[in-house]
Amino acid sequence: MGIPGMGGGPYGGRRGGGGNESDKDRQKMQDVVNPTRALTVAEAKKDVEIDMFDDQERKSAFYTDGRKLQKTKDSSTQEISAHWDGNRLVTDEKTPSGRKMTRTYELSYDGTQMYETLNLTRGRSNSQVSIRYVYDQADARTATSSQTRQ
C-alpha cells in the first residue's frame, strides 16, 4: 500500500503530490519508507559507530562522532550522521527529494523489540509524516543475554 501523495497507492498508478518527481526519485522514496523484513544491528565501535544490515545485504553505518562522511557510489553501503538522545539513536537525513527526514531507533524496555520511527516532511505544504516500524528479536535468549552485558 502506498502513502498518499508519495506514488503507488492501493489503486495503482500515481496519485497527487508527485509534482516534478521522476520515476527514479519515486522509487528511491519507496525504498526509504518501505521497511526491511529483517535487520541485524552490530556495534562496530562503542557508541561511535553502529552498523545495521538489512535483508538485501545493504549496510547502513551510523556515526555519532561528528566525522565527515564519505559519499559512496556503492548502493550497498550508506554512511549516516547520527547522535544519541538518551538511549535513542537519532539521525538527521534528507529524503531523495532533499526534504528533512529523521529516524529514531530505540529498544523496547525488555530488549525484545526495536522501534524505528521515521519522521519526514512532504509536499508543498511541508506536512509532517510519522511512520513507526517494530522489529521483533529473532531469538529472545539473545536479547536477554546482550541486555545483561550492558
Summary of the structure (lengths in Angstrom):
residues: 150
radius of gyration: 16.6
end to end distance: 38.8
largest distance: 50.9
contacts: 355
relative contact order: 0.12
helix: 14%
strand: 41%
